[in-house]
Amino acid sequence: MTDATPPRGTARQWLSNAAIHSLLAVLLALPYRWRVPLCGWVVSRVVSPLARWPGRIRANLALTLPALTEAEIRQMIRDVPDNIGRTVIEIYSGAEFIDRATRLPLTGPGVPALEAALRDKRPAILATGHFGNYDAVRAALIARGYPLGALYRPMSNPWFNRHYVRAIGTIGQPLFERGRRGMAQMLKHLKSGGMLGILPDQRINSGVMLHFFGVEAKTALSTAEMALKYDAVLIPTYAIRQPDGLSFQIVVDAPIAPATPEAMSQALNDSLEQVIRRNPSQWLWVHRRWR
């Protein structure tokens, strides 16, 4: 769907997008250092209760982190939506967000492998999760000349999806829409020595049962399978939000060693789990990951 093509959706979707678009316009008129925490507060205190996220967060935490106290759970119920709100407005902030992200140094044991892949034009898959702000990684690497594309899932609301794709496209290209055509473009990019950013931390019905936080969760094997098929180095990469709420640490973890798709996918789950345990409020606990 191009910008010239009128979206097709319901009246409710149109009204929902109108409200979101108006809020974004107001926030984007504010200085960056104000708009980011304000959007976090709005999502945490207004959007989250309306969307019934607190109950979903509680259920996921009870399943995976049962030792948390009631006070810690309440803090997570506030902080998780706050990070979501900050992430959304950062993505929509375009040049201001990109400028901040491009000044972030690359840290972690996987940096030499990432640099070698760029130098040798070897395919690479950077696996992250709905954690911190995953697009900070993309902005930081694209600005340094890394040919990093991204696979995305279109939003169900066609009006929202239109400006959302524009926003993530501003951060960097190429983008590949999930689907047959997008997958073909993505594989062509990867086979030519390109790099791909992917978020394999959602429940996939066709996946296999692997462990995540000690609980079985359906996990896609496709990321590991692509890495093996196209001889791509598979590197977990994260953008960890810092205490100021505005900046990030870009961490490039050690590459996942080639093995079976199941073993590699479990290693990705383990890597993400370790990062989340150190920064629990930065993961999207509203996911139905263990449904």
Secondary structure, 3 states (H helix, E strand, C coil): CCCCCCCCCCHHHHHHHHHHHHHHHHHHCCCHHHHHHHHHHHHHHHHHHHHCHHHHHHHHHHHHCCCCCHHHHHHHHHHHHHHHHHHHHHHHCCHHHHHHHHCCCEECCCHHHHHHHHHHCCCEEEECCCECCHHHHHHHHHCCCCCEEEEECCCCCHHHHHHHHHHHHHHCCCEEECCHHHHHHHHHHHHCCCEEEECCCCCCCCCEEEEECCEEEEECCHHHHHHHHCCCEEEEEEEEECCCCCCEEEEECCCCCCCCHHHHHHHHHHHHHHHHHHCHHHECCCCCCCC
